Amino acid sequence: MAHPPDLRDWFPDPMSDEAAYAVYLFLEQFTQAFEECYAGHLRRYIEDARQAQISQQLQQQPDTGCQEDDQDIPF
């Protein structure tokens, strides 16, 4: 099993405070622009994944042996 890369390897050391802030601003603006551009895609993917998870959970529930008409009876 492959281990995820160490994030410290991705960033130069040392980085000035000004450079770190500039990178932060870029990433913030990039993320906002990405979300604005692909909001529909993201919402659709999240909803599809949520529905798939619900469907999978329903399929894994054991059969209680109850008839559909019996579900309204509390005892």
ChimeraX attribute file (.defattr): number of C-alpha atoms within 10 A of each C-alpha:
attribute: neighborCount
match mode: 1-to-1
recipient: residues
	/A:1	3
	/A:2	4
	/A:3	5
	/A:4	6
	/A:5	8
	/A:6	7
	/A:7	7
	/A:8	8
	/A:9	8
	/A:10	8
	/A:11	9
	/A:12	7
	/A:13	8
	/A:14	7
	/A:15	10
	/A:16	9
	/A:17	9
	/A:18	9
	/A:19	10
	/A:20	13
	/A:21	12
	/A:22	12
	/A:23	12
	/A:24	12
	/A:25	12
	/A:26	12
	/A:27	12
	/A:28	12
	/A:29	12
	/A:30	12
	/A:31	12
	/A:32	13
	/A:33	12
	/A:34	11
	/A:35	13
	/A:36	11
	/A:37	11
	/A:38	12
	/A:39	13
	/A:40	11
	/A:41	11
	/A:42	13
	/A:43	11
	/A:44	12
	/A:45	12
	/A:46	12
	/A:47	12
	/A:48	12
	/A:49	12
	/A:50	12
	/A:51	12
	/A:52	12
	/A:53	12
	/A:54	12
	/A:55	11
	/A:56	11
	/A:57	10
	/A:58	10
	/A:59	10
	/A:60	9
	/A:61	8
	/A:62	7
	/A:63	7
	/A:64	6
	/A:65	7
	/A:66	8
	/A:67	8
	/A:68	7
	/A:69	7
	/A:70	10
	/A:71	9
	/A:72	8
	/A:73	6
	/A:74	5
	/A:75	5
